Amino acid sequence: MKTTSFPTTFMPVRLLPQLRLLSTSLPATHFPPMKFAPTLSSSRAVPILSRVFPLRLRYMGLGFRRSLQTERAFSTRAFRGPRTGSGSELPRGYERRAGGASKSLIEDEAELSDWVSELRSDSPRGREDDLEGRRGRVRERGTDRESYPMKKSRRESDSGDFGESRRRDFRSPNQSFPRNGGISKRFDNKSEGDKKDRPFPPRNNRGNSNSSGEFGDSSRRRFPNPNESFSRNSGISKRFDNKFQSDDDKEDGLFPRRSNRGNSNSFSKGNSSSNLKADSFTRNRGVEGLRRGGRETGKTLRVMDDTEEEEEKPTVVRIEDLLSEEESDTAISDDDDGYGVLREKSATSLFGLDNEVSVKVLPKSSPGSSDSYLSESRFDHCSVSPLSLKGIKDAGYEKMTVVQEATLPVILKGKDVLAKAKTGTGKTVAFLLPSIEVVVKSPPITRDQKRPPILVLVICPTRELASQASAEANKLLKYHPSIGVQVVIGGTRLALEQKRIQANPCQILVATPGRLKDHIENTAGFATRLMGVKVLVLDEADHLLDMGFRKDIERIISAVPKQRQTLLFSATVPEEVRQICHIALKRDHEYINTVQEGSEETHAQVRQTHLVAPLDKHFSLVYALLKEHIADDVEYKVLVFCTTAMVTRLVADLLGELNLNVREIHSRKPQSYRTRVSDEFRKSKGLILVTSDVSARGVDYPDVTLVIQVGVPADRQQYIHRLGRTGRKGKEGQGILLLAPWEEFFLSTIKDLPITKGSVPSVDPDTTKKVERALSKVEMKNKEAAYQAWLGYYNSNKKVGRDKHRLVELANEFSRSMGLDNPPAIPKLVLGKMGLKNVPGLRSK
Ligand SMILES: Nc1ncnc2c1ncn2[C@@H]1O[C@H](COP(=O)(O)OP(=O)(O)OP(=O)(O)O)[C@@H](O)[C@H]1O
């Protein structure tokens, strides 16, 4: 907590007047208007800030004690302050900071950056921003933190010059794939009795545990066809070999991107006219101003467009870190619904703001029950068109999920919605179905329309996710032949995509931000078509509103009409996002949170474990964990998340050398490869997908049995989203977070989640040797790239990157763990940009 450094002029947070939590079977419309019960306030002295921003409330109610995070916002009175700019209302303190412009809260990021630079957070993102802001370095973009070595140009990046055909992604037919690899089932020689200590217990009814995955049961094994693309020893992409090599350095997470400091005036327009209604549920207006960072412009060349829409590490100074965790006085009472309603006397009253936060607190559904994500409401009882209902039925959906039940009536009424619901609970249908209804009610496209309007625009942060959303839309549109969906995601030539979208007029467009922006700027008539948008959806909204995407999102919002409906969905809605979501949402939007307060943001039926082991043991441990899991579960389907794309490649190489059935996916792979691997993993069992964060969010792989996260995730949200690839639709799953001792700090950011410490499996010497041998076969270039990427990633981490000497020591430990005697040399230029010049222990070239 850094309340001491908190400037008194700092008023970016508006306490949200009301927050509604929804039950598993109570349509949002069934809630009566919020009532304001008398509040209990304490007169005891608490630090002012802690009362203004109470992080955790405790209250007694429903027979048990809960803690919950509260909405933080200024009261309605706070919004009635002086209007400036386009008319948005901001607290005075902030207006001064933001140059009085309420049009866009991020209008002057430079100023805000300077200001916020004092407000460091412990989050890795915060660190990245911090470094980025101060040094103006090129920042990596993406889920894959190495993804942005050089920004060539979008045109070039579209040119597909990393075509899969040129890659050495094919396993040599001569390469050995021992069918009975001779690897013992019990990798760690543990007795059955030891199993209870293992990070993952055997699953019930999962068949014969003697079948050790691909080592035990050859009938199940999937051996790569020589013709099948197999990335284990994938060749070094042109990025590494060609003239851009030096710029690759930039891509490997070494240089945070700087923000385009463009004018974001466009955002404010939609906000200015809306009036605040006292009885709306939760409005997440407020002031951003807490983030910095963004993208490099000009300096950086991007070679591949596939990085365009990949996640960019945003810059976040967490409000939570700035706030006191002092509890506020709270009281529980029942309201007419018979549900507990939390009424909190917020400390905003200290500012003369009579703010109350109302929370619907509902009985928890039974944890772990396989259908707890479903509500009791049936689709055929809701007011959607008969043809949509037919599509829903054919898709196999009968009952609505909780989030669908909660949001559908509100969205169908035309309201803007910010919705939070756990991973894998059907958010995609929740925003697609009502959006389709908007199209159904609109005049059909006529043949003579040269530029038919796009009515629904869905933005997703990654290509995989965009493709998935458009596939889901197509399912729902099965009986709406006149409604078309198109997807624009990059990875192909812009010109080809232009032709495709012109030849196939659509009313619904699903897009990744970078490519969409390209079309806005370069495709004739596209901007005109966007002027027809009636519904704008930001899937993974918190991520899209991160600094990494912010400028593109700003640009996109400015290209669609102000008069529209906007829907923001995510499994995580951190506080800082709630403060800035007004850039997309109307003032009277509703915040619908289906994650019951007092319950975790992760699924109860997913067992979470963290293991702490020295870095030099990680490779062996990952192998041991996988072997153990494979032995326990014949239907294993595992995701291994790595910190960066190049580390992902290295781990995939290694596991391939160890004869595990493995695929890899990250931003360095061409789109066609990514699509194919993604499809394969979706359909497969008995497969391990080693991945960067391109797979962290939204991707719906059914029946993932285990998610391993190697190394510290970028932040809490990323941990939750990665974990959310398992345990979908109420199914069971397991998650293991493998950290080095010096990464343990991360655990404090997820301490409210049900994650327990697991016992580290012992690795026998033979296995260690085997892993070492396998490592020795991994291409040197890949190790060098992984080393550099690793260094860049942790350099950007606020905690680890703070002490450069220590950072280099750790990086060299990582280098040794790959079997290298000497750490790979890094170009001087790169070291300079990383702020690592002359740090002892580094080799430069
Ligand atoms: N009403 C329903 N009944 C049964 N299954 C459903 C229903 N709605 C959606 N699904 C299925 O649930 C799965 C998860 O849906 P989806 O991918 O939209 O989840 P999500 O909440 O967006 O997850 P994430 O937070 O990871 O993005 C999908 O396979 C989808 O087809």
The ligand as a MOL file (V3000), in Angstrom:
LIG
                    3D

  0  0  0     0  0            999 V3000
M  V30 BEGIN CTAB
M  V30 COUNTS 31 33 0 0 0
M  V30 BEGIN ATOM
M  V30 1 N -26.1980 -22.0000 -22.8600 0
M  V30 2 C -25.1850 -22.8200 -23.0440 0
M  V30 3 N -25.3080 -24.1240 -22.7460 0
M  V30 4 C -24.2720 -24.9670 -22.9210 0
M  V30 5 N -23.0730 -24.6070 -23.4010 0
M  V30 6 C -22.8930 -23.3150 -23.7050 0
M  V30 7 C -23.9300 -22.3670 -23.5590 0
M  V30 8 N -23.4600 -21.1720 -23.9580 0
M  V30 9 C -22.1860 -21.3550 -24.3360 0
M  V30 10 N -21.8540 -22.6410 -24.1980 0
M  V30 11 C -20.5320 -23.2480 -24.4750 0
M  V30 12 O -19.6950 -22.9410 -23.3780 0
M  V30 13 C -18.3430 -22.9300 -23.7960 0
M  V30 14 C -17.6480 -21.7220 -23.2270 0
M  V30 15 O -18.1890 -20.5740 -23.8170 0
M  V30 16 P -17.3030 -19.2900 -24.0780 0
M  V30 17 O -16.0720 -19.6300 -24.8150 0
M  V30 18 O -18.1940 -18.2680 -24.6420 0
M  V30 19 O -16.8880 -18.9330 -22.5750 0
M  V30 20 P -16.3270 -17.5680 -22.0080 0
M  V30 21 O -17.1180 -17.2800 -20.8040 0
M  V30 22 O -16.2880 -16.5470 -23.0670 0
M  V30 23 O -14.8640 -18.0120 -21.5750 0
M  V30 24 P -13.5410 -17.1150 -21.4770 0
M  V30 25 O -13.6910 -16.2390 -20.2810 0
M  V30 26 O -12.4540 -18.1030 -21.3200 0
M  V30 27 O -13.4520 -16.3190 -22.7230 0
M  V30 28 C -18.3610 -22.9540 -25.3020 0
M  V30 29 O -17.9770 -24.2440 -25.7090 0
M  V30 30 C -19.7970 -22.6880 -25.6660 0
M  V30 31 O -20.1540 -23.3230 -26.8470 0
M  V30 END ATOM
M  V30 BEGIN BOND
M  V30 1 1 1 2
M  V30 2 1 2 3
M  V30 3 2 2 7
M  V30 4 2 3 4
M  V30 5 1 4 5
M  V30 6 2 5 6
M  V30 7 1 6 7
M  V30 8 1 6 10
M  V30 9 1 7 8
M  V30 10 2 8 9
M  V30 11 1 9 10
M  V30 12 1 10 11
M  V30 13 1 11 12
M  V30 14 1 11 30
M  V30 15 1 12 13
M  V30 16 1 13 14
M  V30 17 1 13 28
M  V30 18 1 14 15
M  V30 19 1 15 16
M  V30 20 2 16 17
M  V30 21 1 16 18
M  V30 22 1 16 19
M  V30 23 1 19 20
M  V30 24 2 20 21
M  V30 25 1 20 22
M  V30 26 1 20 23
M  V30 27 1 23 24
M  V30 28 2 24 25
M  V30 29 1 24 26
M  V30 30 1 24 27
M  V30 31 1 28 29
M  V30 32 1 28 30
M  V30 33 1 30 31
M  V30 END BOND
M  V30 END CTAB
M  END
